[in-house]
Amino acid sequence: MENTNTADLIKSFKAGDKAAFDRLFRMYYIRLRNYSIQITYDKSASEDIVQEIFYTLWTKHELTEKIKSLEAYLRTSVYNRSVGYLKEKNKRNSSEISNPFIDLEFFHLEILQYQRDVVNEKELTIAIHKAVEKLPEQCRLVFKLSRNYGFKNMEIANHLSITVKGVEKHITKALQHLRMELKEYL
């Protein structure tokens, strides 16, 4: 779950704002490069991988409409390209000699990453559910109608016989509460 400032940057970037893109690049670059280094053990290749991902993101930023979480997209892209780099490097180095142990190691790495992602997603889902359940009843109802069911603020206001401002205040309160409860995941 990206914070409001990051969400605003992403929105600006999607609108074509180069300054917002540059800030996103600076925000994520070191973390993503280090993540790639953990996989490739090659700093130079990792720098290239992350830069290529951001280059693709900028040149094809219309595709970002399909991305729900930029951070998750970037981490997955770095992981996939880093593993792809290792496979390609292995092909070049092996000169047509196949090594089943290396293939098995890549397969094992992919399984471990998938398991980590599943565990993290489950933990986050449970934490979000618990945090939402701690909200006051009206606030929880407004939040669920907005986020879980996709109701517009006006629809929620009409359904619950409250003002649109009241709906906005409940959503703001819920988001503040969630940020506090989920700060370890941010």
N, C-alpha and C positions, 0 to 999 in steps of 0.2 A: 504494500500500500504506500504510494508515494505521497509526500506531504504537499500542502497547498502550493508552496512556492515552486516546487518541482512540477506540479500539475500545471501551473500557469506557464512555466517555461516550455513544457511540452506542447501546450495549446498554441503558444506563440510560434514555436518551431514548426508545428503542423501548418500554420498560416504562412510559413515561408520566412520567418524572422531569423536572419543569419546570426545576430547577436545572441538570441536565445539558444540556437544550435551550438554556438561556441561555448556558452556557459554550461550546457549539458555535457559537451565534450570534456571540458575541464573538470566537471563534477565526477564523471564516471571513468575517465581515462586511466588513472593510476590503479584504481581498484580492478578494472577489467584486465589491464596489462599484467598485474600481479597474479590474477586468477589464471591467465593464459600461461604465464611462466611456470606455475605449479604443474601444468599439464605438459608443456613442451620442453621445459628446462632450457629454453632458448630465448633470451631477452630480446634480441633483434627480431626474431620471427614473431614474438608476441606483440611487439610494438607495431609491426606491419599488419598483423591480424586485426588488432583493435582499430588501427587507422582505416583499414579497408572496410570494416564493418560500419564505421561512422561515415566514410565516403559513400558507401552504398545507401545508408540511411538518408544522407543529404540529397543525393542525386535521384533517389526514388522516394522522396518523403511523402508522396501521395499514398504509398502503401502503409504508412503509419496509422491510417484510419482503422486498420484491422488489428492493431496492437493494443491489447488491454493494459499491459504493464510494461513500460519501456525497460525498466531494470531487468525484469524476467526475460524479455526478448533479447536484451544485450548479453546477459549471462549465457543464455542458451546458444546464441550466435557465436560467442567467444568459445564456448565449450566445443561446439560442432566444428568450427574452423580449426581449433587447436588439435583436435583429434584427427581431423582431415589432414592437417599439416604433418602430423606424425605418421599417418598411413602413407602419405605421399613420400615422405623422407625415407620411410622403411622400404618402399618400392624401389626408390632410386639406389639405396645402399645395398639392397639384397641382390640386385642384378639378376632377376628372375629366379632367385632361390627363395622359395617360400618357407617361412618359419612359423609353424603352427603355434609355438609358444607366444610369439609376439601377437599373433591374431587373437589368441586366447586372452592375453593381457588387455588388449583393447576392448574385447568383449566384456571382460571383468570390470574395467574402468567404466564402461557405459552402464552396466548394471548397477554399480555403486552410485553413480551420479543419479540415475533414475530413482534408486531407493532413497537417497538423500532428498531429492526433490519431492517425492511422495510424502516422506515423513514431515518435511518442512511445511508442505501444503496442508497436511492433516492437522498439524499443531496450530498453524495459523487459523485454519477454519474453526477449530475448537475454541481458540482464544477469542476470535471475533464473536462467535456465538455467545460465549460466556459474558463478554463485555456488553453486547447488545441486551442480553437478559437482565443486566444490572441497571439498565436505564429505567426511569419512571415510566409507568404504563403508557401514558399519552405520547410521550417522546418516543418510546420504543415502537408504538403503532405507526406514528408518522414516519419514522426512519425506515421501518420495514416496508411500508407502502411505497416509499420513494425508491429505496435501493433494491429491495428484493422483487418488487412487482412492477417497477418502472412507472408508477403513477406520476403525473405532473403535479406541481405544487397546487395549482388551481383545482385539480381533481380531488386531491387530498383535502383541501380546504372545504370544498363542497360536500364531500362525503362525511367529514367529521364536524361540519358546521362550525368551523373556525376560520379566521382570516388567513390570507396568504402569508402575511407577515408572521402570524403565529406559527404557521407551518415552517417558514424559513428559520425562525428562532429555535424550534424543536430540532430541526436538522443540524443547525449550527451547534446547539448544545450536545447533540448526539455525537457529532464529529469530534468536538473537543474532548468528550468523554472517551471516545475510542482512541484518540491520539494518546491520551494519558494511560489508558489501560494497555495499549499495544506498543508502547514506546520501545520495548526491547526488540520488536520486529521491524521498526522503522529504520 
